[in-house]
Amino acid sequence: MLSYLHAFHAGNFADVQKHAALTLALTMMQAKSSPIACFDTHAGSALYDLTSERARKTAEADSGIHRLWPFRQSLASADWQPMLDILSRHTGSTDQMRSYPGSPAWFAEFARPGDSVTAFELHPTEGRSLETWATGAGVRVMQQDGLSGLLKRLPPTQPRLLTLIDPSYEIKDDYAQVADTLTRAWQKCRHGVYLVWYPVLTNGLEKRLVEALENGPVRKILRCEVMLDEPPERGMVGSGMLIVNPPWGFEQRLEAMMNDLQGSARLGLTASKTWLVPE
Ligand code: SAM
């Protein structure tokens, strides 16, 4: 039984990192005109009200997008601009961000004619909200398991592939299952770009995912982490992304974006990157 609801976490520091990486990958891949098949294996409900009771209960956006937004004009990297342009449509009259787009909404904003977006969501209520939102958004919604659903649809008909794998990791086995699915997906479509999000936890469970990939066949895996400068004693202390086959130059451009998040004036994070598996 799924109990995770992204409405409690939307716009937090991990979303900022994840959606920065996603929008950068989309921007860079769309520099070429050939169509892209986009898959979002764990989509959530697409649009989150940051003034809702759920969002205010945890107030996670306060140390994420709400904290970054006032600094938006002083960010050094120009690669924030596509993300900021879209976010500017989500502010109210007080320049506070009122809503925040989830991953299917980011995909939909960037999709060009010829690109396709397929979003999977297993939670019944989230799936229904996603379905309602997707009407007219050009996103194909599948209310089913995103990992097996992805594998069934690879290789895509389009020449290029971009996949976001962003589970809630409610089941401990999810870490091993994500590593296994990514490996099988890569075997079906080796040139695809795959983004995988994971939490960095005090109990180190994410090592099951990272170590399985480090010792597996998939090549060219970039690992980027942002760690909280003032972490909680237990739970999530950082946010990680694995990027398989990043476009040429992605590494440096994402690093510049993450550097913008560092320091107490911004998100209170320390960023790092390394090649988990080289070419
Ligand atoms: N990707 C979203 C974003 O960036 O805005 C956030 C997704 S949230 C972290 C994870 C979502 O995956 C939840 O909505 C959860 O209900 C859903 N989920 C959990 N297990 C799933 C599965 N096996 N297949 C598809 N969706 C699943």
Residues whose N, C-alpha, C, O or C-beta is under 5 A from the ligand:
A	BS01	SAM	L2 Y4 H6 T41 H42 A43 G44 G102 S103 F120 E121 L122 H123 E126 Q144 D145 G146 L147 D166 P167 S168
